[in-house]
Amino acid sequence: MSTTYEEKCDVLIIGSGVAGMSAAITAASRGLKVIVAEKASYYGGTTARSGGWLWIPNTHLARAYGHRELPDQALTYIRNQAGAGFDEARVRAFLANGPKAIEFFMSNTAVQFDMPLTFPDYHAEAPGAAQGGRSMVTRPYDARELGPLLKTLGPVLPELTVFGVTIGSGKEIVHFMRVTRSLASAWYVTKRLAKHFLEVRKYGRGMTLTNGNALAARLAKSAADLSIPVWLSSPAIQLLQDGDRITGAVVERDGKKVAVKARDGVVLASGGFPHNLERRKQTYPHVKAGHGHYSPTPQTNVGDGVRMAEAVGGVFDQSLSNAAAWTPMSLVPRKDGSTGIMPHFIDRAKPGVIAVSLDGRRFANEANSYHDLVQAMIAASKGKSETACWLISDHAALRRYGLGFVKPFPMPLGNHLRNGYLKRGKTVADLARQLGIDPLTLENTIRQYNETAQHGNDPEFGRGSKAYNRYQGDALHSPNPCVAPLRTGPFYALKLVPGDLGSFMGISTNEHAQVINAHGMLIPGLYAAGNDAASIMGGEYSGAGITLGPGLTFGYVAGNHIADQTTVSHPQRIATPARQALATMD
């Protein structure tokens, strides 16, 4: 392919999410010249829209809370979860380097994390699981620290905001949900909203960044501090080769084709393939059946990294148990006529809320993880006209906890009812008719549930029997934080459809994040991390942050491996101060 001009660097990173920026910052801190090429017109990728949680066992944050794991405890957990997709070499590399990556970023960059005292693994009763000490969340960030970079920060999902405020994961969201039941929460929310409105008045927008938006911002600031150029609106088209070695890539920039020559390595971190319709048909079971699928990830995530890797002998690993990180979504009508996508993370676990299949029957423990619920939804919808289910609550639960995009009291309901997002019936039978469900079937489902729910029990599916269920339930509700009968009319429902938070299937790599071919041989100079690489979790979602945690870690692994190879072959090219700083950190 003819190009207009050339650029030279040591390392080319394709993608600006957590994996790409982690690789870029790590390599640059080792004295290498780095360029980041981002296809979208903003940086941050899926990371900027995420919850900002990372799952990494045995960090210094965990030890500070007294969480000390037995040898190979986390390895046992991942082996149990990944099943046939377990890759011991890569998992051991993750567990060994994850804590080092957290220490490096928190000691040397603007990237900072906080860990709650308890946040159980999603399958906390499984061998090797933990009740806390593995999931950490990005610390909120003052957007003013970004300066001009703020203009090109990836946007959050509007559906996950309240009056434009992105509510922080963890304690902050609890305050918002208890605003009418706790004076402390009411005071917290009042101060939070007042601060936001004052910032909007002064700066034109809120300045407190939380969740994944804070992580993307902190990574960008750290990259800027190292003078790493991030090219926006610059898609990579194809990789460049010299014999078997990858030597760079052709990148479109400002309407021109640029041959970026990367002397030491190229890292693919373009966000996986959630918007590649052909790969969806190949790998998503419900899409194979002709049913719909929805992803809130950036539209630019169409599998460019996978495509380019395959073109040079890389392998797209389809052996994982699930193709993506499944999440139930509801479709939100927006005022401009477009449709928003609302992920359902915690409302399903609240007492007074259940899910039923399209025929009106319960089919799963609704308080289980979002990934698990969608798997159950897919199974329950087999042979039906669509893959979907209904989330149902009574009036008391809806006004106390909200439901999807519907906020709790005192926020109004009228608009959600008028645009069809929320369905309402005076009785269960009335609601059933609106949903196209046989009234007797739905009435029987809710009656059977209520018989034991009034005592806090759910013998059919065990709501509240697992640590993760209880964590997402209502701690103020007893005897079971996840169970209450649906009694108080009117009754409400909204439709859930399958979606994802990113792809799991991806490029085959080794423990150094190097891309390998069908014979298990590495492709020199080529690395992959984040959702471009096949998940080390084997297609399962085992805890909060099992995409961002490995993404940050293997970006760090790739950056260091490239620098280590360069040190061996050309030691004079590694800046002495950077090497000394890293040695001091270690």
Residue, then its C-alpha position, 0 to 999 in steps of 0.5 A: m500500500s502506498t503511503t504519503y509519509e513515514e513516522k518513526c517510533d520504538v513502539l506503536i500502540i493501536g487503541s487508547g483504552v486501559a490496555g493500550m495506555s498501560a502499554a504506552i505509559t509503561a514503555a515510555s517510562r522505560g525510555l522508549k519513544v511511543i505513539v498511540a493511534e486511536k480510531a475514534s475522535y476521542y480517547g478512552g475507548t470502552t474504558a471511558r464508559s466502564g465502571g472503572w473497576l479492576w479485578i487483580p488479586n494480592t495487591h498492596l491495597a488488599r494487604a493494607y486491609g488485611h486481605r492475605e490470600l493463600p498461595d495459588q488461591a486466585l489461581t484455583y479460582i480462575r482455573n475453576q471458572a475458566g474450565a476448558g479455557f484455562d491457560e495456566a501460563r497466562v494466568r500465572a503471568f497475570l497474577a504475578n504482574g497485576p500487583k506490580a502494575i498497580e504498584f507501578f501506576m499508583s507510585n509513578t503516575a496520576v492513576q490511582f485506585d481505592m479498594p472497598l473493604t468487601f466486594p465479593d467475587y461473583h462466584a464467591e462460593a466457588p473454590g479459591a474465591a474471596q469475599g473481598g480484596r480483589s476488586m478495586v475502583t478508580r479514584p475520582y478525578d478533577a477534570r481541570e487537571l486535564g486541561p485541553l485534554l478534557k475536550t477529547l475525553g471519551p463520553v460517558l453513557p447518558e443513561l448512567t447519569v443523574f442530572g448530568v452527574t456520573i454517579g460513582s460506583g460503590k458508596e456513592i450509588v448507595h447514597f443516591m438510592r437511599v436519599t429518601r431514607s437516610l438523612a446522611s444520604a440526603w445530605y451527601v446527595t445534596k452536596r454532590l448535586a450542588k457541587h455539580f451545578l456550580e461547576v456547570r455554571k462556572y465551567g459548562r460541565g461537571m468537573t468530578l470524573t468518576n468510574g471508567n471516565a476517571l480512569a481514562a482521564r488519569l491514563a491520559k494525564s499520565a501519558a501527557d506527562l510522559s509526552i506520549p502523542v495520542w493521534l485521534s481519528s487515526p485508524a490503523i489499516q494494516l500491519l507492516q512486515d519485514g520477513d516474519r517480523i512486524t515493523g509497524a503499521v499503516v495509519e490513516r491520519d488527517g486524510k493521509k496514509v502514514a507508514v508508522k515504523a515501530r522498531d521494537g513492537v506494535v501492541l494491538a489494543s483496539g477494543g475487540f469486536p463488539h460491533n462487528l456484525e459478521r463476528r457476532k453471527q459467528t460467535y453469539p448464540h442468540v445472534k446466530a438464531g437471528h435475534g438482536h444484540y446491543s452493546p454500549t461500547p464505542q461503535t469503532n470497536v469492530g475487530d480491527g486488531v483481530r483482522m490485522a493479526e489474522a492477516v499476518g498469521g495470528v489466530f482468533d481464539q473461539s474456544l472460550s465458553n462465551a464470546a463476550a461479557w454479557t450484560p442485560m440491557s434495556l433500550v431507552p427512547r431519547k428526546d432526540g429520537s435516538t435510542g440509548i442503552m441502559p446496562h442493568f447491574i444492580d436493580r435486579a438484586k433488589p427486593g420486590v424485583i423479579a425477571v420472567s421469560l417471555d412466557g411469564r415464568r421465572f428462569a434464573n436467580e435474578a440477583n446473580s451477575y449480569h453475565d450469568l443472567v444473560q446466559a440464562m436469558i439466552a437459554a430461556s429464549k431458545g425457540k422463541s421469537e426473540t432473546a429477551c425477558w421482562l423485569i417486573s416490580d411492584h410500586a413500592a420497589l420501583r419508587r424505593y430503588g428505581l428500575g433501569f433508567v427509571k429513577p427512585f422517588p421523588m423523580p417522576l415516572g410519567n415520561h417513561l410511561r408515555n414513551g413506552y420504556l416502562k409498562r404499568g398495570k393496575t393488577v398483575a393480570d393487567l400488566a400481563r396483557q400489556l406484555g403479551i403474557d398469559p395473565l394466569t401464567l404471570e399471576n401464578t408465577i408471582r403468587q408462587y414467588n410471594e408465598t415464600a418471599q414473604h418469609g425472605n425465602d426463594p427455594e426455586f432459585g435461591r435469591g440472596s443465598k450467595a455473597y454477591n447477591r447480598y452485596q447488590g441487595d438492600a442491606l437495610h431490608s431483612p431477613n433477606p436483602c434480595v427478597a420481598p413479595l410483589r404486593t403493592g400495585p400498580f405493577y411495572a415492567l421493562k424489557l431486558v435484551p442481551g448486550d455486552l461490555g466487550s468481547f472475550m474471544g480474541i487473539s491468541t497470545n502467550e504469557h508475555a502478551q505476544v501474538i502467537n500463530a496456529h503452531g504456537m510460535l510467536i509473531p515477532g514484534l506483535y503484541a495484543a492486550g485488552n479485549d483484542a486478546a482472548s480473555i484469561m477468564g476462559g469466557e466467564y465473568s468472575g468478578a468486578g473488573i475482570t476485563l480492565g484488570p487483565g487489560l491494565t496488567f497485560g498492557y504493563v506486561a507488553g510494555n515491559h517485555i518490549a523494553d526488556q528485549t530492547t535492553v538486551s539488543h540495544p541497551q544504549r537506546i534505553a534512557t538511563p533515568a527511566r531505567q533507574a526509576l524502574a529499578t528503584m520502584d521494583 
